[in-house]
Amino acid sequence: MDRRSPHQGEGNGLSGSRIPAMPRTAIDRADARFGWMMAGPALATLFLVILFPVFWALFTSVHDYTLINPNFDSYTGAGNFRRALSDPEFRHSLGLTAFFVAAVVMLEFLLGFTVALMLNTVERLKPVYYAILLCPLLMNPVVVGLIWRMFLHPSLGIVNYLLGLVGIAPVNWLGSTKVALWTIVMVDIWHQVSFMVVLLLAGLSALPREPYEAARVDGANALQSFWHITLPLMLPVIVVTLLIRLIFAVRTYDLIYIMTRGGPGVATDLVSYFIYRTAFVSLNIGEASAMAIVLMAIVMALTAFLYRYMRSLT
Amino acid sequence: MAAITLDQVDKIYPNGVHAVRAVSLDVRDGEFMILLGPSGCGKSTTLRLIAGLESVSRGTISIGGRTVNDVDPADRDIAIVFQNYALYPHMTVAQNLAFGLKLRRIGRDEIARRIGAIAETLGIGELLGRKPRELSGGQRQRVALGRALVRQPKAFLLDEPLSNLDAKLRASMRTELIKLHRQLGNTIVHVTHDQVEAMTMGERICIMRDGVVVQTGPPMAVYREPVDTFVAGFLASPPMNLLEGRLEPAPGGGLAAGLDGVSLRLPEDQAELVHRHAGQAVIIGLRPEDFHLAPGRGQPVDAHAVATEVLGPEVILVAALGQPGNPEIMIRCPRGFSAAPGERISFHYDRREIHLFDVTTRRALPRPRA
């Protein structure tokens, strides 16, 4: 798009052709000044709370900065990055996180989209369903973690009690290396699926009604309507929902901290928690910063790729 | 065979709105039928009932002799063009056209052949690769029409397809639709609230109001003999002037339609038909185009000018009929006519064009057949 001030190219019937840049008028300059004035405070805040910490982390990541010896005296270059990437524990937690994110996002999407499609046709009691759905979303993750830790307690928890009533042997939900990660996945779904439902439902209810009627007359059944109309029209909403959920899932920390502390062993040692441990248990801020930068790079690359890929489909 | 028959059709929505009441309508095979009425009169609902997008509450609808009340829209073999076109926004024009054919499992070659033919007919060949958002209103309208045509259905249902176009484009699309109908000969039901569209396009008009069919007939018949004041006041622009008056004995015998200061003598045959209303209040309907400046074309009436609207080919005079201060009426005057406010102008009213309506029922009183 070529940049033009709003009053150019209007009413001269030449909107398709290129118009030479006109000198900026006093009104244009006043508009620009006012614009900067309005955006200024927000930009300053953003810089202070986002850009500055990011650069600080970048700066820290190339120094040997520990909480035992907190100074920027020794520049290490890519040393922290090399050490982090060759650390099998870090690589393990990256892989674990990738698996966790994939599982959580896919399952929540499938479940959320199904529920949203069902709710979209509901006429009565819609506010009630909304209220119920929003309950988990309104809860603090720490509270969610604590509640589920109690529910899932191997001997005192209600889940195993209920399973016992129907003759299923108690499961060691958080204590077994095989089950623990799936338990976290399940709790995360319980907590976050309504986010998907609400966003997708908003997207669904904003879809135009007419193409569906046209498709009905054209001879499409419900499944064909879904496949040929709903899905393509929802794609932009789906992309955004998946992206947001993906980014949130990568940073999952509180659930792990409350429920397993990365255990048993390193079975649920997601990367956010691992970075936290490196920084505040091992006190190695420099290496933790390097890990955080790596994580950020991965997430950004993933986001850019997914966004481009999905956009190319529409 | 694609006659469409509605027999005592009712539509009552779950919220209790009675949108269509006992509508009976016979659309003959190959006929261009117009459903005309103000917004909210149930004409679009009637169309959606025919399409099968709404279910019938009572009565029967049949297409081509087959009762279709419980037939899925897809199996009624009709096509509908929506007011806002309802194109599939994510598909190209070619995909939009092909969608219905693909669902009907028509072969790839046949689809390509049909799309090619339709694109040529409608002049949208160079648009086939574009998405709807890249098209202008008129182009979208053509594509929507093409999507209906390409299926080769028994009948077309058009739901105000021209209302989103600008005046010039609307006029040219009107002509094109008429030509298309002549060429294809399919049954068309066209919904509109625009009486110009109705008059110019339809072989027959069905005028609806509050979910009820008020009058059905060829455009000129409806124009000449409106069954009530609603039709009289709806058709044509400016519409028929409706004035409250009285049927009084005319000097020298017979009856006259009397207004304050004006007395229009009825033709003898008309007077005979309405003589039992003599002395009663009636609504008198006078068409703006039946006032003439030249003498010899009726009986003299005076009017006092209030304002003039110059339209170019003609001038609409707003005037008080009879005395100054009387209810205002519209009179269609030839190009070049002018009048100062308050000026007295003598007209001659064609007395075979006096319409009378009952004050309470607002139904037309009988008139001699032309």
Chai-1 contact restraints between the chains, C-beta under 6 A:
chainA,res_idxA,chainB,res_idxB,connection_type,confidence,min_distance_angstrom,max_distance_angstrom,comment,restraint_id
A,E210,B,F82,contact,1.0,0.0,6.0,A-B,restraint_1
A,E210,B,A86,contact,1.0,0.0,6.0,A-B,restraint_2
A,P211,B,A86,contact,1.0,0.0,6.0,A-B,restraint_3
A,P211,B,Y88,contact,1.0,0.0,6.0,A-B,restraint_4
A,E213,B,L53,contact,1.0,0.0,6.0,A-B,restraint_5
A,A214,B,A86,contact,1.0,0.0,6.0,A-B,restraint_6
A,R216,B,P73,contact,1.0,0.0,6.0,A-B,restraint_7
A,V217,B,P73,contact,1.0,0.0,6.0,A-B,restraint_8
A,V217,B,I80,contact,1.0,0.0,6.0,A-B,restraint_9
A,D218,B,F99,contact,1.0,0.0,6.0,A-B,restraint_10
A,D218,B,G100,contact,1.0,0.0,6.0,A-B,restraint_11
A,D218,B,L103,contact,1.0,0.0,6.0,A-B,restraint_12
A,G219,B,A74,contact,1.0,0.0,6.0,A-B,restraint_13
A,G219,B,G100,contact,1.0,0.0,6.0,A-B,restraint_14
A,G219,B,L103,contact,1.0,0.0,6.0,A-B,restraint_15
A,G219,B,R104,contact,1.0,0.0,6.0,A-B,restraint_16
A,A220,B,L103,contact,1.0,0.0,6.0,A-B,restraint_17
A,P232,B,H90,contact,1.0,0.0,6.0,A-B,restraint_18
